[in-house]
Amino acid sequence: QVQLVESGGGLVQAGESLRLSCADSRRPFSAYNMGWFRQAPGKEREFLGGITWSGYSTYYVDSVKGRFTISKDNAKNTVYLQMNSLKPEDTAVYYCAASRGSLSLISGYEYWGQGTQVTVSS
């Protein structure tokens, strides 16, 4: 079973950048497509985008396209979410998830991390 652990969250000021990491120390990501989600207080979980198991393709929702970048390092068994030009409305708990389905099929994400808090101050 996949066990995901996110890290890298914290408190930043608006306009700054942050990079989140997601790792599974027990098995390679190679069999799974990986996605990033976030959930702000009082809101539903929001899909941000994903990367294929090969790392060759990515998908982003319009709200983060151009500001967020997803990448992976198979040698380190880690997936990253690089977030630039952060805004206070990006404040949320960020989750990574693993799927054997297509990147944009949200219901296909079956394994989840515990989340990491990102807070952006104005």
C-alpha positions as CSV (number, residue, x, y, z in Angstrom):
1,Q,0.0,0.0,0.0
2,V,1.2,3.5,-0.8
3,Q,2.0,5.7,2.2
4,L,2.5,9.4,1.3
5,V,4.1,12.0,3.5
6,E,3.9,15.7,2.6
7,S,6.4,18.3,3.9
8,G,7.5,21.8,3.2
9,G,4.5,23.8,4.4
10,G,4.8,26.9,6.5
11,L,4.0,30.6,6.9
12,V,5.1,32.9,4.1
13,Q,4.2,36.4,3.0
14,A,2.2,37.2,-0.1
15,G,4.4,37.2,-3.2
16,E,6.8,34.6,-1.9
17,S,7.4,31.1,-3.0
18,L,7.2,27.7,-1.3
19,R,8.0,24.2,-2.5
20,L,6.1,21.2,-1.1
21,S,7.4,17.7,-1.2
22,C,5.5,14.4,-1.2
23,A,7.4,11.1,-0.6
24,D,6.7,7.4,-0.1
25,S,9.6,5.9,1.6
26,R,8.4,2.3,1.1
27,R,7.9,1.9,-2.6
28,P,8.5,3.8,-5.9
29,F,6.0,6.1,-7.3
30,S,6.6,4.7,-10.7
31,A,3.3,2.8,-10.9
32,Y,1.1,5.9,-10.0
33,N,0.1,9.2,-11.3
34,M,0.4,11.8,-8.6
35,G,-1.8,14.7,-7.9
36,W,-1.9,17.8,-5.6
37,F,-5.0,19.0,-3.8
38,R,-5.7,21.7,-1.2
39,Q,-8.5,22.4,1.2
40,A,-9.1,25.8,2.7
41,P,-11.1,26.3,5.9
42,G,-14.8,25.9,5.2
43,K,-14.3,24.9,1.6
44,E,-14.3,21.7,-0.3
45,R,-11.1,20.0,-1.3
46,E,-9.8,21.5,-4.6
47,F,-7.8,19.6,-7.2
48,L,-4.7,21.6,-8.4
49,G,-3.0,19.3,-10.9
50,G,-1.0,16.2,-11.4
51,I,1.9,14.5,-13.0
52,T,2.1,11.2,-14.8
53,W,4.1,8.3,-13.4
54,S,6.7,8.9,-16.1
55,G,7.0,12.6,-15.3
56,Y,6.5,13.5,-18.9
57,S,3.0,15.0,-18.7
58,T,1.4,17.4,-16.2
59,Y,-2.0,18.8,-15.8
60,Y,-3.1,22.0,-14.0
61,V,-6.4,23.6,-13.2
62,D,-6.7,27.1,-14.6
63,S,-6.6,28.8,-11.2
64,V,-3.0,27.8,-10.6
65,K,-1.7,27.5,-14.1
66,G,1.4,29.6,-14.5
67,R,2.0,30.0,-10.8
68,F,2.3,26.3,-9.6
69,T,4.6,23.7,-11.1
70,I,4.5,19.9,-10.4
71,S,7.6,17.8,-10.9
72,K,9.0,14.6,-9.7
73,D,12.3,13.0,-9.0
74,N,12.1,9.3,-9.4
75,A,15.5,8.7,-7.9
76,K,14.4,10.4,-4.7
77,N,10.9,8.9,-5.0
78,T,9.5,12.4,-4.4
79,V,6.9,14.6,-6.1
80,Y,7.1,18.4,-5.7
81,L,4.7,21.3,-5.9
82,Q,6.5,24.6,-6.5
83,M,4.3,27.5,-5.7
84,N,5.2,31.0,-6.8
85,S,3.6,34.4,-6.3
86,L,1.6,33.1,-3.4
87,K,-1.6,34.9,-2.4
88,P,-3.5,34.9,0.9
89,E,-6.2,32.9,-0.8
90,D,-3.7,30.1,-1.3
91,T,-3.9,29.5,2.4
92,A,-5.0,25.8,2.9
93,V,-3.9,22.4,3.8
94,Y,-2.2,20.8,0.8
95,Y,-2.3,17.1,0.1
96,C,-0.7,14.8,-2.4
97,A,-2.4,11.8,-3.7
98,A,-1.7,8.8,-5.9
99,S,-3.8,7.4,-8.7
100,R,-3.7,4.6,-11.2
101,G,-6.2,6.5,-13.3
102,S,-5.9,9.6,-15.5
103,L,-4.6,12.8,-14.0
104,S,-7.8,14.7,-14.1
105,L,-10.0,11.9,-12.8
106,I,-10.4,13.0,-9.2
107,S,-12.2,9.9,-8.1
108,G,-9.2,7.9,-9.1
109,Y,-6.9,9.2,-6.4
110,E,-7.0,6.4,-3.9
111,Y,-4.0,7.1,-1.6
112,W,-3.6,10.3,0.3
113,G,-1.0,12.0,2.5
114,Q,-1.8,13.6,5.8
115,G,-1.5,17.1,4.4
116,T,0.8,20.1,5.2
117,Q,-0.4,23.6,6.1
118,V,0.4,26.5,4.0
119,T,-0.4,30.0,5.3
120,V,0.1,33.1,3.2
121,S,0.0,36.4,5.1
122,S,-0.9,39.7,3.4
